[in-house]
């Protein structure tokens, strides 16, 4: 006996799980972007801390992009 999903071909209820490495890379990108934007907001007020946050945010973004790129190509799913 087929389930409703198999009978109708509806896969909208399936949540695709991402590998932990990809989740960590995406998290690094999000953290880097947040720190970068916070640094830009503080640097507008001519704050020394904002400048260091910008440098740190860009560094974390580079690390996240590097890890994301090292994951390799996506699987070919049809």
ABEGO torsion letter per residue (X at the ends): XBBAAAAAGBAAABBBBBBAAAAAAAAAAAAAAAAAAAAAAAAAAGBAAAAAAAAAAAAAAAAAAAAAAAAEBBBBBX
